[in-house]
């Protein structure tokens, strides 16, 4: 695998610790996260966090937010956020990690229909959210 492919692979599968959504009924079940760590090389690993998100039909807010804070991260690697409805990919994003390890990504969950002038739900119901980040290895690889 060439360097460009390796960097793309790493960038497309990075993880983060937590996910939170804007209040008012939009929630992510952070107590049921599934976290997987996969070594990339002797210095870094890929951490994937999988959680759920629910956006109710009667939601009034136009924005959702995925945000978190990582105490352990590798500088220079963004966080990748993937949102799925069932097995179908719905929305992917890449955000930079701040110097303190935090990140935040806002996305529209309601949109204005220019033909009718009414708001329509872009996101509604249950979703799986996968968050990827690169972390330093804490153990020596065998």
DRENLOLO-986872 format. One line per 10 residues: number of its first residue (from 1); for each residue x, y, z of N, C-alpha, C. Coordinates in steps of 0.02 Angstrom, whole numbers, plus 50000, padded with zeros to 5 digits. Each point is the difference from the previous one (the first is absolute). Example, Ala and Ser with C-alpha at 12.3 -4.5 7.8 and 13.67 -1.06 7.14 Angstrom:
% DRENLOLO-986872
1) 50660,49716,50390,49955,50059,50000,50045,50060,50000 ~ 49982,50053,49964,50042,50059,50003,49961,50055,50037 .
END
This chain:
% DRENLOLO-986872
1) 50042,49941,50000,49958,50059,50000,50045,50062,50000 ~ 49986,50048,49955,50043,50059,49997,49982,50049,50055 ~ 50043,50050,50010,49992,50048,50054,49935,50038,49995 ~ 49982,50020,49939,49938,50038,49992,49940,49958,50020 ~ 49999,49937,49980,49945,49955,50019,49999,49989,50075 ~ 50059,49993,50031,50004,49990,50072,49973,50060,50037 ~ 50019,50060,49979,49976,50061,50033,49924,50005,49992 ~ 49975,49985,49940,49927,50003,49988,49964,49950,50044 ~ 50027,49939,50006,49970,49949,50042,49998,50022,50073 ~ 50056,50026,50024,50003,50025,50069,49951,50056,50010 .
11) 49999,50048,49955,49956,50058,50007,49926,49981,49997 ~ 49984,49947,49962,49929,49983,49993,49974,49956,50056 ~ 50045,49980,50047,49977,49956,50053,50028,50019,50069 ~ 49998,50063,50016,50025,50024,50065,49944,50006,50051 ~ 50018,49995,50066,49947,49999,50050,50008,50052,50055 ~ 49947,50005,50039,49997,50047,50055,49964,49968,50059 ~ 50006,50028,50060,49970,49971,50059,49925,50008,50006 ~ 49975,50060,49991,49929,50009,50018,49962,50037,49946 ~ 49936,49994,50005,49955,50035,49953,49942,50028,50041 ~ 49983,50061,49985,49942,50030,50034,49960,50038,49947 .
21) 49937,50004,50009,49957,50035,49953,49969,50060,50036 ~ 49975,50048,49961,49965,50057,50028,49940,49974,50038 ~ 49984,50029,50059,49943,49977,50039,49934,50006,49963 ~ 49945,49991,50035,49933,50003,49974,49980,49935,49966 ~ 50018,49944,50032,49978,49936,49974,50049,49966,49953 ~ 50051,50034,49977,50050,49969,49957,50052,49970,50047 ~ 50011,49935,49992,50045,49969,50048,50045,49949,49968 ~ 50058,49991,50030,50046,49947,49981,50010,49958,50062 ~ 49995,49935,49993,50006,49955,50057,50073,49986,50013 ~ 50033,50046,50036,50072,49993,50012,50017,49945,50050 .
31) 49952,49978,50039,50013,49947,50049,50003,49931,49966 ~ 49984,49997,49937,50001,49936,49964,50049,50002,49941 ~ 50052,50041,50005,50050,50003,49947,50036,49934,49993 ~ 50019,49984,49939,50043,49944,49985,50065,50030,49974 ~ 50055,49986,50034,50065,50030,49981,50046,49944,49978 ~ 50031,50010,49941,50048,49952,49972,50064,50037,49985 ~ 50057,49971,50019,50065,50030,49985,50038,49951,49955 ~ 50024,50025,49943,50037,49960,49952,50068,50033,49988 ~ 50056,49964,50013,50066,50029,49988,50010,50014,49925 ~ 50030,50057,49985,50017,50018,49931,50074,49984,49988 .
41) 50041,50021,50048,50072,49985,49998,50026,50000,50072 ~ 50065,50003,50009,50028,49996,50068,49988,50063,50041 ~ 49978,50055,49969,49991,50062,50036,49927,50021,50010 ~ 49956,49983,49953,49931,50024,50004,49950,49943,49989 ~ 49940,50011,50026,49944,49954,49990,49938,50039,49980 ~ 49952,49964,49973,49937,50029,49980,49948,49981,50052 ~ 49965,50049,50028,49947,49986,50048,49933,50016,49968 ~ 49955,49952,50000,49933,50009,49973,49950,49996,50057 ~ 49958,50051,50005,49946,50000,50049,49934,49997,49962 ~ 49957,49952,50018,49935,49993,49968,49947,50013,50054 .
51) 49954,50045,49984,49947,50018,50047,49935,50009,49961 ~ 49945,50013,50034,49936,50011,49967,49977,50072,50012 ~ 49959,50023,49955,49972,50068,50004,49927,49995,49981 ~ 49957,50036,50037,49929,50003,49984,49979,50072,49991 ~ 49967,50014,49944,49974,50067,49987,49924,49992,49993 ~ 49961,50028,50048,49928,49991,49999,49966,50037,49942 ~ 49943,49976,49980,49962,50030,49945,49979,50071,50017 ~ 49985,50014,50064,49977,50066,50019,50056,50048,50021 ~ 50061,49984,49981,50057,50043,50016,49989,50070,49970 ~ 50016,50052,50039,49991,50069,49978,50066,50034,49978 .
61) 50057,49971,50019,50064,50032,49985,50025,49982,49930 ~ 50033,50048,49965,50023,49987,49933,50069,49965,49997 ~ 50037,49999,50055,50069,49974,49999,50009,49943,50049 ~ 50042,49953,49981,50025,49949,50045,50074,50010,50007 ~ 50029,49975,50053,50071,50009,50012,50030,49934,50024 ~ 50056,49983,49971,50041,49945,50026,50062,50034,50028 ~ 50013,49990,50064,50058,50031,50030,50030,49954,50051 ~ 50062,50012,50016,50032,49958,50049,50066,50029,50021 ~ 50031,49965,50045,50064,50021,50026,50043,49938,50009 ~ 50059,50002,49974,50045,49942,50004,50061,50019,50041 .
71) 50013,49963,50052,50059,50014,50040,50062,49971,49966 ~ 49990,49955,49954,50056,49966,49967,49987,50001,49925 ~ 50039,50039,49962,49991,50004,49928,50068,50015,49968 ~ 50004,49988,49934,50061,50014,49963,49988,50064,49960 ~ 50041,50050,50012,49994,50064,49966,50008,49990,49925 ~ 49961,50037,49962,50004,49998,49927,49951,49952,49967 ~ 49964,49960,50039,49951,49954,49973,49930,50024,50019 ~ 49956,50012,49951,49932,50023,50016,49957,49943,50026 ~ 49942,50018,50026,49949,49953,50022,49954,49988,49941 ~ 49982,49937,49989,49953,49982,49947,49935,49979,50033 .
81) 49944,50028,49976,49934,49985,50027,49958,49972,49944 ~ 49971,49941,50011,49958,49967,49951,49932,49985,50032 ~ 49947,50020,49965,49932,49989,50025,49964,49953,49952 ~ 49970,49947,50029,49964,49949,49961,49929,49994,50025 ~ 49954,49988,49953,49931,49981,50017,49994,49927,49980 ~ 50000,49956,50051,50005,49928,49986,50069,49987,49971 ~ 50003,49970,49942,50064,49986,49966,50017,50054,49948 ~ 49954,50047,49989,50008,50051,49948,50041,50059,50024 ~ 50054,50018,49965,50038,50060,50019,49958,50062,49985 ~ 49996,50045,50049,49959,50061,49994,50042,50063,49995 .
91) 50051,50005,50043,50038,50062,50004,50070,49985,50027 ~ 50052,50025,49966,50069,49992,50023,50032,50069,50006 ~ 50044,50007,50049,50034,50064,50009,50069,49989,50031 ~ 50042,50050,49991,50067,50000,50029,50009,50067,50035 ~ 50022,49999,50064,50011,50061,50037,50068,49998,50033 ~ 50030,50059,50007,50065,50005,50033,49992,49995,50076 ~ 50052,49976,50032,50003,49997,50072,50034,50063,50025 ~ 49970,50034,50049,50029,50060,50030,50060,49981,50042 ~ 50040,50049,50020,50060,49989,50040,49986,49966,50067 ~ 49940,50008,50026,49982,49968,50064,49971,49930,49991 .
101) 49996,49976,49937,49973,49934,49987,49926,49999,49985 ~ 49967,50057,50002,49928,50003,49988,49986,50008,49925 ~ 49939,49983,49981,49978,50009,49931,49924,50012,50002 ~ 49974,50030,49946,49928,50011,49995,49981,50003,49926 ~ 49946,49966,49984,49974,50001,49931,49925,50012,50002 ~ 49976,50055,49968,49929,50016,49996,49974,49978,49932 ~ 49939,49973,49999,49969,49981,49937,49926,50015,50004 ~ 49971,50013,49941,49928,50018,49997,49958,49938,50009 ~ 49950,50004,50044,49952,49946,50007,49931,50021,49976 ~ 49993,50065,49986,49939,50028,49969,50023,50046,49943 .
111) 49960,50004,49949,50016,50044,49945,49936,50035,49977 ~ 50007,50059,49971,49943,50038,49975,49987,49981,49928 ~ 49940,49977,49986,49979,49984,49931,49984,50066,49966 ~ 50039,50020,49951,49991,50065,49967,49935,50004,49960 ~ 49972,49943,49981,49937,50001,49963,49940,50012,50045 ~ 50000,49970,50059,49942,50006,50045,50011,50049,50057 ~ 50063,50016,50014,50015,50044,50056,49994,49965,50068 ~ 49995,49933,50000,49994,49963,50062,50065,49963,50014 ~ 50012,49988,50065,50058,49961,50020,49986,49926,49993 ~ 50049,49963,49975,49994,49928,49993,50058,49967,50038 .
121) 49987,49941,50028,50052,49964,50036,50047,49966,49950 ~ 50064,50015,50007,50052,49967,49961,50019,49935,50036 ~ 50005,50004,50066,50014,49943,50043,49940,49989,50045 ~ 49981,49936,50008,49944,49983,50044,50005,49926,50016 ~ 49995,49983,50064,50001,49930,50020,50067,49979,50030 ~ 50014,49935,49994,50060,49970,50030,50057,49995,49950 ~ 50061,50015,50023,50060,49998,49959,50057,49968,50038 ~ 50046,49971,49963,50063,49977,50028,50053,50051,49982 ~ 50040,50020,50049,50053,50049,49988,50067,49966,50015 ~ 50045,50004,49950,50068,49972,50009,50048,50059,50001 .
131) 50043,50001,50050,50048,50054,50009,50070,49969,50000 ~ 50043,50025,49957,50067,49972,49993,50052,50052,50019 ~ 50052,49979,50035,50056,50044,50015,50064,49959,50007 ~ 50055,50033,49988,50066,49968,50007,50026,50016,50070 ~ 50023,49948,50035,50026,50007,50067,50072,49972,50003 ~ 50041,50024,50046,50067,49970,50007,49994,49931,50032 ~ 50045,49954,49981,50001,49935,50031,50025,50006,50071 ~ 49968,49962,50046,50023,49999,50069,50038,49936,50016 ~ 49993,49949,49958,50035,49937,50009,50045,49986,49940 ~ 50054,49965,50011,50045,49980,49946,49965,49947,49958 .
141) 50007,50004,49934,49973,49949,49956,50047,49939,50001 ~ 49971,49942,49998,50041,49939,50001,50032,49988,49932 .
END
